[in-house]
Amino acid sequence: MLRVAVVGSGPSGCYTAQGLVQQDPSVRVDVLDRLPCPYGLVRYGVAPDHEKIKSLQNNLRAVLEHERVRFLGGVQIGGPGGLPAARLLELYHAVVYCVGAAADRRLGIPGEELPGSWSATEFVSWYSAHPDAVDDGFVRDVRSAVVIGVGNVAVDVTRMLARGAAELNPTDMPEPVLTALAGSRVGEIHMVGRRGPSQARFTTKELRELGALPDTDVVVDPRELALDPAHADLSALSAAQRRNVEVLRGWAAGPPTGAARRIRLRFFLRPVELLAVRGRVGAVRFERTVPDGDGGVRGTGRYEDVEAQLVLRSVGYRGVPLDGLPFDAATGTVPHREGRVLREGAVAPGEYVAGWIKRGPTGVIGTNRPCAKETVTSLLADAPALARRRVSGDAVAVLRAEGVEPVEWQGWLAIERAEARLGASLGRNAVKLPDWDSLRTAARTALPRTGS
């Protein structure tokens, strides 16, 4: 039996585990996660009103329920109190790190640390009930919000700010979050990009959802569309880019209806400073940009201040170093060759990577499949040599002896049951448990195990 640890239970980790057990009947896989809950960003990153995407959990669930796959939640790898990477290699013939890109890129401008300025990930973690999330009154006393970025995450947080109680109630967000968002007085949301609409990263499907929000106008300035060199002739654009521009043109041509909320999609504006009002963010200063002829933009020296009591930056993710693994600070990834970890240019036996920590934060959920496949192919090609490595006893027994009580699959099922009961008590569907204590308490009510 080849024993493999996969660190991370999001899509890249589950696709890696799936590839291993499907292609080699002698492989057993333990999928380890720092959290007591599986599925990674599918649980804690997909917007709660996106039920179709969230249903991907059913596919990942089938992987984690495979007879040769074991889920071990609540296991920290690296860091203070965590299991060292070197210790993992004593327990398994191979380790595949699928730890994603946990950090947000920063704007690097004055005022970014003001109260009321957050990364979009922090906001998403709050409404997705991530146990590490903080509740700092994101929308309290907010009338106008600015979302910096024009990708799908920016669209998600913009949409959630504009949602009303009727649309939020069926979701799995915690009751305090539901109450805060449903009762917010946010009337103006600006989603701003430094380049033009043809270079925006959102998908047309996500973009169109903004136009379907009840009692919400979507406003686009036709003068900002006209700054884009592709505005007059769309023939040089991809089909996806053309669809985006056509949707934006439609909104630019239609007058506002006087709805209770307005979403303003802005382009060719670069944030240069967050301005304080009474000790917290009160506005964002933008510099007007224009195309530089090489696909980028240049500043014009003309500025515009946009009122905002809440600023969410959504300008990309970045991998973070994991104790015991090499790290390329320039790319935010672990150096590798076809998924094999490289230490000082040489392959590190038994260590592999997949997902964003391997290739950077690019692509959609499905992009993780071919990425995982490449790593699985490399690992299985190395299997004869890996199988000769001596490993310690069963990982669960070792972890327990060292004071770590992993949350196994029955523990996760107990969490699911607790969330279903909580939702029923509130007259809603299942509602997520939002903190470490409630998750751990629920996991301890697990039914007795019927097998290994």
C-alpha positions as CSV (number, residue, x, y, z in Angstrom):
1,M,0.0,0.0,0.0
2,L,1.3,3.4,-1.0
3,R,0.2,5.9,1.7
4,V,-0.3,9.5,0.5
5,A,-1.2,12.6,2.4
6,V,-3.0,15.4,0.5
7,V,-2.9,18.7,2.4
8,G,-6.0,20.7,1.6
9,S,-9.6,19.5,0.9
10,G,-10.6,22.0,-1.7
11,P,-11.1,21.2,-5.4
12,S,-7.4,20.7,-6.1
13,G,-6.9,18.4,-3.1
14,C,-10.0,16.4,-3.9
15,Y,-9.1,16.1,-7.6
16,T,-5.6,14.9,-6.6
17,A,-7.1,12.3,-4.2
18,Q,-9.5,11.2,-6.9
19,G,-6.8,10.7,-9.5
20,L,-4.6,8.7,-7.2
21,V,-7.2,6.2,-6.1
22,Q,-8.7,5.9,-9.6
23,Q,-5.4,5.2,-11.3
24,D,-3.7,3.0,-8.7
25,P,-5.6,0.4,-6.6
26,S,-2.7,0.2,-4.1
27,V,-2.9,3.8,-3.0
28,R,-4.6,5.0,0.2
29,V,-5.1,8.7,0.7
30,D,-5.5,10.8,3.8
31,V,-6.9,14.3,2.9
32,L,-5.8,16.7,5.7
33,D,-7.3,20.1,6.3
34,R,-6.7,22.8,8.9
35,L,-10.4,23.3,9.2
36,P,-12.9,20.7,10.6
37,C,-14.9,21.1,7.4
38,P,-14.0,19.9,3.9
39,Y,-14.3,21.6,0.4
40,G,-12.1,24.6,0.9
41,L,-13.2,27.6,-1.2
42,V,-16.3,25.8,-2.4
43,R,-17.6,26.0,1.1
44,Y,-15.9,29.2,2.2
45,G,-15.4,31.2,-1.0
46,V,-18.4,30.6,-3.3
47,A,-21.1,33.2,-2.7
48,P,-24.0,31.7,-0.7
49,D,-26.6,32.7,-3.4
50,H,-24.7,30.6,-6.0
51,E,-26.4,27.3,-5.3
52,K,-25.4,25.7,-8.6
53,I,-21.6,26.2,-8.0
54,K,-22.0,25.3,-4.3
55,S,-23.5,22.0,-5.5
56,L,-20.0,21.0,-6.6
57,Q,-19.7,19.9,-3.0
58,N,-21.6,16.8,-4.0
59,N,-18.9,15.8,-6.5
60,L,-16.1,16.5,-3.9
61,R,-18.1,14.5,-1.3
62,A,-18.0,11.4,-3.5
63,V,-14.2,11.6,-3.5
64,L,-13.9,11.9,0.3
65,E,-16.3,9.0,0.8
66,H,-14.2,6.7,-1.3
67,E,-13.2,3.5,0.6
68,R,-9.5,4.3,0.2
69,V,-9.8,8.0,1.0
70,R,-10.0,9.3,4.6
71,F,-10.8,12.9,5.6
72,L,-8.8,14.3,8.6
73,G,-10.0,17.8,9.5
74,G,-8.6,20.1,12.2
75,V,-5.0,19.2,11.5
76,Q,-2.6,22.1,11.2
77,I,0.5,21.6,9.1
78,G,3.3,23.9,9.8
79,G,3.2,27.0,12.0
80,P,3.0,27.3,15.8
81,G,1.6,24.1,17.2
82,G,1.3,22.5,13.8
83,L,2.6,19.3,12.5
84,P,6.0,20.0,10.8
85,A,6.2,19.1,7.1
86,A,9.2,16.8,7.9
87,R,7.0,14.9,10.3
88,L,4.4,14.3,7.6
89,L,7.0,12.6,5.5
90,E,7.7,10.2,8.3
91,L,4.0,9.2,8.3
92,Y,3.4,8.9,4.5
93,H,5.3,7.7,1.4
94,A,4.3,11.0,-0.3
95,V,2.7,14.4,0.5
96,V,0.9,16.6,-1.9
97,Y,0.4,20.2,-0.8
98,C,-2.9,21.7,-2.1
99,V,-3.0,24.7,0.2
100,G,-4.1,27.4,-2.3
101,A,-3.2,31.1,-2.1
102,A,-4.4,32.4,1.3
103,A,-3.2,36.0,1.2
104,D,-4.7,39.0,-0.7
105,R,-2.7,41.4,-2.8
106,R,-2.6,44.9,-1.4
107,L,-3.1,48.2,-3.0
108,G,0.0,49.8,-1.4
109,I,-1.5,53.2,-1.1
110,P,-1.9,55.6,1.8
111,G,-4.9,55.0,4.0
112,E,-5.2,51.3,3.2
113,E,-5.1,50.5,6.9
114,L,-8.0,52.8,7.9
115,P,-11.0,51.2,9.7
116,G,-13.6,50.3,7.0
117,S,-10.9,49.2,4.5
118,W,-10.9,45.4,4.0
119,S,-9.8,42.8,1.5
120,A,-12.7,41.2,-0.3
121,T,-11.6,37.9,1.1
122,E,-12.2,39.1,4.7
123,F,-15.7,40.2,3.7
124,V,-16.4,36.8,1.9
125,S,-15.1,34.9,5.0
126,W,-17.6,36.9,7.1
127,Y,-20.7,36.1,5.1
128,S,-19.5,32.6,4.4
129,A,-19.1,31.8,8.1
130,H,-15.4,31.0,8.0
131,P,-14.4,30.2,11.6
132,D,-11.4,32.6,11.3
133,A,-13.6,35.5,10.2
134,V,-14.1,38.7,12.2
135,D,-17.3,40.6,12.5
136,D,-16.3,44.3,12.7
137,G,-19.6,45.7,11.5
138,F,-18.7,45.7,7.8
139,V,-22.0,47.4,6.7
140,R,-22.9,49.3,9.8
141,D,-23.6,53.0,9.0
142,V,-22.4,52.4,5.4
143,R,-24.3,54.4,2.7
144,S,-21.7,54.1,-0.1
145,A,-19.3,51.3,-0.8
146,V,-16.3,51.0,-3.2
147,V,-15.2,47.6,-4.5
148,I,-11.8,47.9,-6.2
149,G,-11.4,45.2,-8.9
150,V,-13.3,43.9,-11.8
151,G,-13.1,40.1,-11.4
152,N,-15.7,37.6,-10.4
153,V,-14.9,38.0,-6.7
154,A,-15.6,41.7,-7.0
155,V,-18.9,41.0,-8.7
156,D,-19.8,38.6,-5.9
157,V,-19.2,41.0,-3.1
158,T,-21.0,43.8,-5.0
159,R,-24.0,41.6,-5.5
160,M,-24.1,40.5,-1.9
161,L,-24.0,44.2,-0.8
162,A,-27.0,44.8,-3.0
163,R,-29.1,41.7,-2.0
164,G,-32.2,42.1,0.1
165,A,-33.7,40.0,2.8
166,A,-35.9,37.9,0.5
167,E,-32.9,36.8,-1.6
168,L,-30.6,36.2,1.4
169,N,-33.0,34.2,3.6
170,P,-32.7,30.9,1.7
171,T,-28.9,30.9,1.9
172,D,-26.8,29.2,4.5
173,M,-25.2,32.4,5.9
174,P,-25.3,32.8,9.7
175,E,-28.3,34.7,11.2
176,P,-26.2,37.7,12.4
177,V,-24.8,38.1,8.9
178,L,-28.2,37.8,7.4
179,T,-29.6,40.4,9.7
180,A,-26.7,42.8,9.1
181,L,-26.9,42.6,5.3
182,A,-30.7,42.6,5.1
183,G,-30.8,45.6,7.3
184,S,-28.0,47.6,5.7
185,R,-28.5,51.1,4.3
186,V,-26.0,50.7,1.5
187,G,-27.5,52.5,-1.4
188,E,-24.5,53.1,-3.7
189,I,-21.9,50.6,-4.7
190,H,-19.0,51.5,-7.0
191,M,-17.1,48.6,-8.7
192,V,-14.0,50.2,-10.1
193,G,-11.2,49.0,-12.5
194,R,-8.0,50.8,-13.4
195,R,-8.2,49.5,-17.0
196,G,-11.0,49.3,-19.5
197,P,-14.1,47.0,-19.8
198,S,-12.5,44.8,-22.5
199,Q,-9.8,43.9,-20.0
200,A,-12.1,43.1,-17.1
201,R,-11.8,39.6,-15.6
202,F,-15.4,38.9,-14.7
203,T,-17.4,36.4,-16.7
204,T,-20.5,37.5,-18.6
205,K,-22.7,35.2,-16.6
206,E,-21.6,36.8,-13.3
207,L,-21.8,40.3,-14.8
208,R,-25.4,39.8,-16.0
209,E,-26.5,38.7,-12.5
210,L,-26.0,42.3,-11.4
211,G,-28.7,43.4,-13.8
212,A,-31.2,40.9,-12.4
213,L,-31.0,42.2,-8.8
214,P,-34.4,43.5,-7.6
215,D,-34.8,47.2,-7.0
216,T,-31.3,47.9,-8.2
217,D,-30.1,50.1,-11.1
218,V,-26.8,49.3,-12.9
219,V,-25.2,52.4,-14.2
220,V,-22.3,52.6,-16.7
221,D,-20.8,55.8,-18.0
222,P,-20.7,55.7,-21.8
223,R,-17.7,58.1,-21.8
224,E,-15.6,55.5,-19.8
225,L,-16.6,52.8,-22.3
226,A,-15.5,55.0,-25.1
227,L,-12.0,55.3,-23.7
228,D,-11.4,51.7,-24.4
229,P,-9.7,51.2,-27.8
230,A,-11.9,48.2,-28.4
231,H,-15.1,50.2,-28.0
232,A,-15.6,51.1,-31.6
233,D,-14.5,47.8,-33.1
234,L,-15.0,44.6,-31.1
235,S,-13.6,42.3,-33.8
236,A,-10.2,42.0,-32.1
237,L,-11.8,40.8,-28.8
238,S,-12.5,37.2,-27.7
239,A,-16.1,36.1,-27.7
240,A,-16.2,36.4,-23.9
241,Q,-14.8,40.0,-24.0
242,R,-17.3,41.0,-26.7
243,R,-20.2,39.7,-24.6
244,N,-19.0,41.7,-21.6
245,V,-18.7,44.9,-23.6
246,E,-22.1,44.3,-25.1
247,V,-23.7,43.9,-21.7
248,L,-22.1,47.1,-20.5
249,R,-23.1,49.0,-23.6
250,G,-26.7,48.0,-22.9
251,W,-26.6,49.3,-19.4
252,A,-24.9,52.5,-20.6
253,A,-27.7,53.1,-23.0
254,G,-30.5,52.7,-20.5
255,P,-31.5,55.5,-18.1
256,P,-31.7,54.7,-14.3
257,T,-35.1,53.8,-13.0
258,G,-34.8,55.4,-9.6
259,A,-34.4,52.1,-7.8
260,A,-33.4,52.0,-4.1
261,R,-29.9,50.9,-4.9
262,R,-27.4,51.8,-7.6
263,I,-24.4,49.8,-8.8
264,R,-22.0,52.0,-10.7
265,L,-19.4,50.1,-12.9
266,R,-16.4,52.4,-13.3
267,F,-13.4,52.0,-15.5
268,F,-10.0,53.7,-16.1
269,L,-9.7,54.8,-12.5
270,R,-6.7,53.9,-10.4
271,P,-6.9,54.2,-6.6
272,V,-4.2,56.4,-5.1
273,E,-5.4,57.1,-1.5
274,L,-8.0,56.3,1.0
275,L,-9.2,59.4,2.7
276,A,-10.2,59.5,6.4
277,V,-13.3,61.1,7.8
278,R,-13.6,61.0,11.6
279,G,-10.9,58.4,11.9
280,R,-12.2,55.9,9.4
281,V,-12.4,55.6,5.6
282,G,-14.7,58.2,4.1
283,A,-13.7,58.4,0.5
284,V,-11.4,56.9,-2.2
285,R,-9.2,59.2,-4.3
286,F,-8.8,57.9,-7.9
287,E,-6.6,59.0,-10.7
288,R,-8.1,59.0,-14.2
289,T,-6.1,56.6,-16.4
290,V,-6.0,56.2,-20.2
291,P,-4.7,53.4,-22.4
292,D,-1.0,53.5,-23.0
293,G,-1.1,51.7,-26.3
294,D,0.7,48.6,-25.0
295,G,-2.3,47.0,-23.1
296,G,-1.7,49.0,-19.9
297,V,-2.7,52.4,-18.7
298,R,-1.0,55.6,-17.7
299,G,-2.1,58.3,-15.2
300,T,-3.4,61.6,-16.4
301,G,-2.9,63.7,-13.3
302,R,-6.7,64.2,-13.0
303,Y,-8.3,63.0,-9.8
304,E,-11.8,62.1,-8.5
305,D,-12.9,61.4,-5.0
306,V,-15.7,58.8,-4.4
307,E,-17.5,58.7,-1.1
308,A,-17.2,55.4,0.7
309,Q,-17.6,54.2,4.3
310,L,-16.6,50.7,3.2
311,V,-13.8,49.8,0.8
312,L,-13.2,46.2,-0.4
313,R,-10.1,45.5,-2.4
314,S,-10.4,42.6,-4.8
315,V,-7.1,42.7,-6.8
316,G,-6.0,39.1,-6.6
317,Y,-4.6,36.4,-4.3
318,R,-1.1,35.4,-3.3
319,G,0.4,32.2,-1.9
320,V,2.0,32.2,1.5
321,P,5.1,30.3,2.6
322,L,4.5,27.0,4.4
323,D,7.0,26.1,7.1
324,G,9.4,23.5,5.8
325,L,8.7,24.0,2.1
326,P,10.7,26.1,-0.4
327,F,8.9,29.2,-1.6
328,D,9.3,31.5,-4.5
329,A,8.4,35.0,-3.2
330,A,8.3,36.5,-6.6
331,T,5.5,34.2,-7.9
332,G,4.0,33.3,-4.5
333,T,4.3,29.6,-5.4
334,V,6.3,26.5,-4.4
335,P,9.1,25.8,-7.0
336,H,8.2,22.5,-8.8
337,R,8.8,20.5,-11.9
338,E,5.5,18.9,-13.2
339,G,4.2,19.0,-9.6
340,R,7.4,17.6,-8.0
341,V,8.7,20.0,-5.3
342,L,12.2,21.4,-6.1
343,R,14.7,22.2,-3.3
344,E,17.6,24.3,-4.7
345,G,16.8,23.1,-8.1
346,A,16.7,19.4,-7.2
347,V,13.6,17.2,-6.9
348,A,12.6,16.6,-3.3
349,P,11.6,12.9,-3.0
350,G,8.0,12.4,-1.8
351,E,6.9,16.1,-1.9
352,Y,4.5,17.4,-4.5
353,V,2.2,20.4,-5.1
354,A,-1.1,21.0,-6.9
355,G,-3.5,23.9,-7.3
356,W,-2.8,27.6,-6.7
357,I,0.3,27.0,-4.6
358,K,1.7,25.2,-7.6
359,R,0.6,27.4,-10.6
360,G,-0.5,30.7,-8.9
361,P,-4.1,32.0,-8.4
362,T,-5.3,31.5,-11.9
363,G,-8.2,29.8,-13.6
364,V,-11.6,28.6,-12.4
365,I,-12.5,25.6,-10.3
366,G,-12.3,23.2,-13.3
367,T,-8.7,24.4,-14.0
368,N,-7.6,22.4,-11.0
369,R,-8.4,19.1,-12.8
370,P,-5.6,19.1,-15.4
371,C,-3.3,20.7,-12.8
372,A,-4.0,17.8,-10.3
373,K,-3.7,15.3,-13.1
374,E,-0.2,16.4,-14.0
375,T,0.9,16.0,-10.3
376,V,-0.8,12.6,-9.9
377,T,1.0,11.4,-13.1
378,S,4.4,12.5,-11.6
379,L,3.7,10.9,-8.2
380,L,2.6,7.6,-9.7
381,A,5.6,7.5,-11.9
382,D,7.7,7.8,-8.8
383,A,5.6,5.2,-6.9
384,P,8.1,2.3,-7.1
385,A,10.8,4.4,-5.4
386,L,8.4,6.0,-2.9
387,A,7.0,2.6,-1.8
388,R,10.5,1.7,-0.6
389,R,10.5,4.5,2.0
390,R,9.8,3.4,5.5
391,V,6.9,5.2,7.2
392,S,5.6,5.2,10.8
393,G,2.3,3.7,12.0
394,D,-1.2,4.9,11.2
395,A,-1.4,8.6,11.1
396,V,-4.5,9.0,13.2
397,A,-3.0,7.0,16.0
398,V,0.2,9.0,15.8
399,L,-1.7,12.3,15.8
400,R,-3.7,11.3,18.8
401,A,-0.6,10.3,20.7
402,E,0.8,13.8,19.9
403,G,-2.4,15.5,21.3
404,V,-4.1,16.2,18.0
405,E,-7.7,14.8,17.6
406,P,-8.6,14.9,13.9
407,V,-12.1,15.4,12.8
408,E,-12.9,12.3,10.7
409,W,-15.7,12.0,8.2
410,Q,-18.3,11.0,10.9
411,G,-17.3,14.3,12.7
412,W,-18.0,16.3,9.5
413,L,-21.4,14.5,9.1
414,A,-22.2,15.5,12.7
415,I,-21.4,19.2,11.8
416,E,-23.8,18.9,8.8
417,R,-26.6,17.6,11.0
418,A,-26.0,20.4,13.5
419,E,-26.2,23.0,10.7
420,A,-29.5,21.4,9.5
421,R,-31.0,21.5,13.0
422,L,-29.9,25.2,13.4
423,G,-31.5,26.1,10.1
424,A,-34.7,24.3,11.0
425,S,-34.9,26.1,14.4
426,L,-34.7,29.5,12.5
427,G,-37.2,28.5,9.9
428,R,-34.5,28.4,7.2
429,N,-32.5,25.8,5.3
430,A,-29.2,24.6,6.8
431,V,-27.3,27.4,8.4
432,K,-23.5,27.3,8.8
433,L,-21.9,27.1,12.2
434,P,-19.7,30.3,12.3
435,D,-17.0,29.6,14.9
436,W,-14.4,27.1,16.0
437,D,-16.2,26.2,19.3
438,S,-19.5,25.4,17.7
439,L,-17.9,23.3,14.9
440,R,-15.7,21.4,17.4
441,T,-18.7,20.8,19.7
442,A,-20.8,19.5,16.8
443,A,-18.0,17.2,15.6
444,R,-17.8,15.6,19.0
445,T,-21.4,14.4,18.7
446,A,-20.3,12.1,15.8
447,L,-21.8,8.7,15.5
448,P,-19.6,5.7,16.3
449,R,-17.4,4.7,13.4
450,T,-18.5,1.7,11.4
451,G,-15.2,1.2,9.6
452,S,-11.7,2.6,9.1
